[in-house]
Structures are given as C-alpha cells and as structure tokens.
Amino acid sequence: MVFVFWQNMVSIHQKAFLEALAAHNGTTHVILVVQELISANRKNMGWDVPTLAGVKIVAAPGNSEAGELVMQWPEAVHVFSGLNVGPLNKYAMGQCIKARRRIAVMSEPYNFREKKGILKRLKFTIDKMRYQKYIDFVLAIGTEGVSQFHEVGFADESVFPWAYYINIPAVVPPTAKKNQQLLKIMYAGRLEEAKGIFRFAGELLKQKHDFELHVYGEGADKDKISGSFAEAGATGKVRFYPFLKYEELLKQYVAYDWLVLPSTQKDGWGAVVSEALLNGLKVICSTRCGAGMVIKEGWNGLKFNWEVPGGCNAAISKMWEMNFAEQKEIEEWAGKALTGAAGATYFMQIVKHKYAGGVLPEAPWHLR
C-alpha cells in the first residue's frame, strides 16, 4: 500500500514510526509531504532535520505538485496532520475529497482553554460538520485528542488513540545508586508557566524525602525555580542544563529514576514521556499531558490534576511510598508499546480494519 502523510515539518518524533511503516511488508511507498523542513522554534531547541530511511520527503510543494501527489496513487491513504490546518493541508485535503481518495487525520488535541478557545471550538465543530463524511479514521493523540473527536460526533470505531512512537539507542546504565531513597528526577523542556515546572518544583520542595531535580531546558522561569531552591536552602538539590541536541538528550535518561512533565496547559502528547518509559524510568505527569494515557497508576508512574487542591503534592509523596515496576519491566513493556515497530503494526491493523474487514485493533500500550 501507499501512504502519504501531510505534515507541518519533518519531526524527529515521527521518524521511528514512518521508518518502521516504510519497512513493513504491507507497504509499497511512504511519502512525507511537509510545509517546511524544520521550524525556527525546533532549531532553537537543538533539533536537526532527521533523515528518514525508506521515506520520500517532499518539502514545500506548490499546488501543482501537491495535486500530482494526490492523483498519482488512486488507492493511497492520505493522512493529514490536523483537521483543516495549514494552507498545504487544506489544499491537499480538498484535492483528495474531489478525487475521492482515502483520507485519515492524525491530530493532537486543540487548546480550548486559551483566550481564543471558544472560537477554536467553534471552528473545530464547523470543520467536523464539513469534513467528517470524507474521513475514514482519526489517529487522535493523547487522552484529550480522543475525547474531543468523540464530543463532536466522530464514531467510536473511527477514532483510534495514537502516540508518538520513538526508537532509542542502547545506553549503558550507570552503576547502582548507593542511596536508594534519593530519587533522581529529570525535566526536559521549556521553562515557562505553561509547562508547570516552577509550580512542580515548589511542591517538590515541600517534601521531606531526599531528591535531586535536574532541569534540561531554558526559559523565563529558570530564575524563579533557582530562587525557590535558594530560598529553601536547597540549592544542592537542583541542577540546570541547556537544551541538548536530541541524540545527546536521549543519552541522559538512564541516569534518572523519574521524569516529570507537569504541564498546566495543553500538552498534546509529550514525547519525553515515551523516551523516558523506553529507558525504564517512571513518569509523573499532569492530566493535561496526552501521554498520560499510557501511565498505569502505581505501576509505571503517577498522574495528578492541577485543578484538585493538593493533588500534585499527594502524587509526589507517592513517588517514595508506592512499589512501582522495576526499570527492566517498564523498559520491556515500552519496547512493545511505544516503539516505531509497535506504531507501524498498530497502524497497519487500523488500515486493515477500515479497508479489508480486519478486527478492531487495540492500542499496543494496553497489552501487557
């Protein structure tokens, strides 16, 4: 089969899935069509344009070239990033509809809580009414992604929970810790209010247990976080590192026990969660993180709701109090649930279900 993915840019977080799909024995061609190779924001975070083995990349095509891609393979499945989002996707989806092509959507949740949230919800509802009958299935990223498509009327059997699938290099773990009560916690991302790391740090400082927090990233909240630790007389418990190249960041995970992703606003998935679990780390995250759908409470991590008073602090306390799965057990489970191969197999099961009468597949992270 031929699969054409229409996305904003070449994302490192799509690499493993697309390469595995291209290598799948049921695949003839995988084409990735992007508006731009990489955004300025991702460049600033240390990203490079990844190479995708077996995947043809078409960058910034004009309408004529985009139209040719639609017409070239009558049986191709066209997967659009978002519903009616961006000029390239809008044009290509329109051409697919006219040509009666197979259409799917891969989408993170929309942020309906921001100032323009009401207008976004209205647009989403209108787009649903306009395009739903042409869309064969939706790959909805994260818990809120699934619920949003259900809320506007997409049938349960057409909406499939989706993730960011990652492959990680083998890294030699450090020697065993001398102090088992010392939890080494890492955060990787922007240091800003929406990411919640300053609020989380404040709750962490209330704990009497032993910990170290290592922060990888930059942003306006760095001084606030540093100041809160200084005020608490705990400057030795926090360390800051700049944004690292993606490959370098992947090497850091094995030195830690936990990853934290405490977002206070919409966080479509949170690829660092996939990366952490694949390294056998436990994860504590807020309910705003889409990747929370793969967290099995008390087994591979914890979730908390910022809107519940004391919820974050209670969850942090459980990091020391509960018996979680061992690092190797989490790593092995994630290897079957969150790798590129797992995503490609799940995707092909969805395609077979929709177009060839195959059984309704279950998301790989439910299997253990």
N, C-alpha and C positions, 0 to 999 in steps of 0.2 A: 504494500500500500504506500501511498504518497501522503505525507503530512506537511502542511505549510503553516508555520507559526508566524503570526504578525505581532511584533512587539515593539516597545519603545527603543530598546537598545540591546546590545549583546551583554547579557548578565552572567556573571560568574556563578550565580545561584541557579541558573538553568542549564549550565554546562553538563553536569553529570547525567541529568535526565535526557537531554537531547542526544548526547553521545550514545547512551545506552539504547535509546529508541532507534537511532540510526543503525546500530549493530544488531538489532532484533531480527530474528529470521522471518518475521512477517512484514518487514519494512523494505520498500524499494528506494525511496528518497525521503530525506528530511531537509526542508528548506526553511531557513530563518530569515524573515524579512524585517528590517528594523528602520526606524526613523533616523537614528544616529547610532554610531558605533558605541559611544560612551558619553554619559552626561558629565558636566563640569563638577557636579557635586560628588559623583563617584570617584572622579580623578583626585579630588581633594582628600578623599578617604583612603587613597593609596591603591585604588583599583587600576588594573590594566585591561585592555581588550583581550578576552581569553580566546584561544584557538579552540575550535570545536571539531574534533575528528569525525569525519564522515558526514558533516553537516555543511550544506551550501549556504553561505551568508550573502544576502542581497541588502546593501545599505543604501538608504535614502533614494529609493526608486521614484521616478516620475510616474504620473498616472498611466502613461502608455505601457511602461514596463510592468507596473503593478497589474494592469489589466491582462497582460500577456501571461503572467503567473497564474491568474485566476482561470484563464481559458486553456492552459497547456495540459492540465490533467483533469479530465471530467470526473473521475472517481476520487479525487483527492479530498482529504478532510482538512478544512481551513480552521485553525484555532486562533482566535483573536484575544489579545490581552486587554481585557475590559470590554464593557458594553458601550459601543459608540463613543470611544475615547480616542482623540487624536486624529489629525487630518488623514494620515495614511490609512489607519484602520477604518475610518469612516468610509473612505472612498472604496477600499478593497472589499469591505463587507457589502456595500451597495452593489458592487460588481458581482459578488458571489450570489447575492439574492437574485439579481437579474438572470444569472446563468444557472440558477437552481443547483448550486454547489452544496456540499455537506459543510455545515457550519457548527462550530463549537466556540465556547467562550471560556477563557481562563481568567479569573478575576479575584483580586484582593477585595476585602470589604471597603465600602465607601465610608468616609468620615461624616456621619450625620450629626455629630455633636458640636462641630465648629460653628462659627458665626453664620456661614452660608449653608448650614446643614439642611435647613428646610428647603432651600432651592435645589440642593443636590438630591434630596429625597424625591422632590417633585420631578426632576429631570430623569432620575433612575426609573421612576414609575412610568413616565411617558415613554422612555426608551423600551421598557419591558413590553408595554402595550403595542409598540410599533414593531419590535423585532422578535418577540417570543416565538411566534409561529414558525420562524425560519431557523431557530436554534435547536439543534438536535440534543445537545447536552452541555452542561456547565461544570467546569472544574473550579469549585469555589474554595478559595484559600482561607483557611482558618475558620474558627467557630462562627464568628460574625458573618463571614462571607457566605456560609451555608444558610444561616438564618435569614439574611437579607434577601436572598433569592427565593426562599420559601415564602417569606412575608409578602412579596409582590406577586405571588401566584405561580411560580415555576413548580411543576410537579416533583414530588419527592424522588421519583425514579429517573428524573432528568438532571438532578443536582448531585454531584459527587464531591465529597470532601477531598481537598487537594493540599499538597505540601510543597515546600522547597526541598528537593532531593539533592543530597550532597555526597560526594566521594572525598575521603580524606586520606592523606598519605600515612603510612605506618610510622609511628614515632616511638622511640624507646622511652618508656615511662621512667620517672625519677625513682630513686631508692625510697623505701618505705619511710614514712614520717616517724620521728621519734615521739612526738606529742599527738596522740590520736584525737584529743579533744580540741586541738587547734584546727579550725576549718579554714581552708584557703578558698576564698571566693573571688571570682573574676567578673568584671563587667566589660563589654566591648561595644562601643557605640558613641553617639554624640552625647555631650554633657549639656543637656538642656532640660527645661521643665517638662516637656512632653515625654521625655524618656524616664522621668521619675527617679533618677539615680540619687539626686540630692535628698529627696524625701526618704528614700530607702536607707540611705546612709544614716540619716537621723534616727530611724527606727533601730538600725543595727547597733548604733552606739548605746542604746538603752539596755542591751543585753549584757549579762554578767559573764557570759561564756567567752572563750578565747577564739579570736578570729583574726584574719588578715584580709583586707579588701584591696585587690589590685585592679586599677581602672585603666583601660586601654581606650583612648579617645581624647577629643578636645572639644571645648565649647565654653559658653558663658558661665556654666555652673561649677567649673573647676575650682575657682577661688572660694565659692560658698562651701563646697564639700571639704576642701582643705581647711577652711576656717572652722567648720564644725568639729573636725577631729582635733584641731589645735585647742579649741575651747574646752573640749572634753579631756584634754591631757592625753590624747591617744594618737599622736602624730605617727608613732611607730606602727600603727595598725593599718595605714593606708599608703599605697604607692601609686604613682601616676606614670603612664607611658603614653607616648604619642600614637596616633593612628599608625598601624603597621601595614606593610604590604600583605595582601590576603594570604599568600603562602607562608609568610612569617607568623601571622596570627595563628594559623592552624597548628603551628608547632608548639604554641604556648599552652593549649588546653590541658595536656596531660599533667601539668604541674599543679592542677587545682582539684578541689573536691566538688565545688558548686559553681554554676553560672547563674547570674541574676539578670533578669530582664523585667524591670519594674515599671513599664510604660504607664503613664497616666492618661494618655490619649491613644487613638487608634494605632495599632501596630499590626499591619496586615498578616504577617507570619512571624518574622524574627528568625532569620536563618541561623543566627548564632545558637539558637536552641538545638537545631538539627546537628550543627557542628559539635556542640557540647555532648549531646547524647551519644553520638557516634564515637566519642572519646571516652565514654563511660561515666561522664560527670552527671551529677544530679542537677536539676534545674528548679529554681524558684522564680515564678513569674506572676505578673498581674493578670487578671481576667481580660484585660484589653489586648493581650498578645494572642494572635491567631494560633500560634504554635502550642498554646495551652491545651489544644485538643489531643495532643499526644502525651501529655503528662498524666500519668496514672498516680493519683494522690497517695503518698506514703510509700510508693514503690520506686519510681524514678524521679520524684520531685514533689513540689508543692505549688499550689495556686492561692492567690489572695485577691480580694476585691477592695480597691482603694475606697469605695463608697461605703464599706462596712467599717464603722469605728473600731479601731484596734485589730482589724483583720490582718494587716501586714505584720504587726508585732507578734501576733499569735502564730502566724505562719513561720516567722523567723525562729521563734522558740523551738518549733518542731524540728528544725534542722539538726538540733542536738538530741532531741528527745525520742525521735522515732527510729525504728530499724528499717533502713532502706535496702534496696537491692545492692549487691556488690558491683563494683566497677565493671568487671568482666561480663556479668549478666546483662547489665544495661547496654554495654557495647555490642554484645552478640544480638540482642533484641533489635537495637537500632540498625544493625547491619542488614537485617531482614525487612526493615520497615521504612528506612529513610534514605537509602542509597539510590543512585541513578538507576540501577537494575531493578530495584523494587518499584520505583516510579514508572519505568517503562513497561514492566509486566502488568501493573495495575492499569495503566493507560490502554494497553492492548486488550485487556479484559473488558474495559469500558467500551472500546470500539467494537469488539466482537459482540457484546451485549446489545448495543444500539443498532448495528447494521447486519448482524448474522445470527441473531436469536440466541446468543450465549447467555449463561446465567448471570444474574445480577451480582457484580463483584463487591467484595468488602475491602475497605481501606486496609492497607498492609499493617498499619500500626495497631489494628485491633487483634491481630493474630499473635499469639504468644505461647 
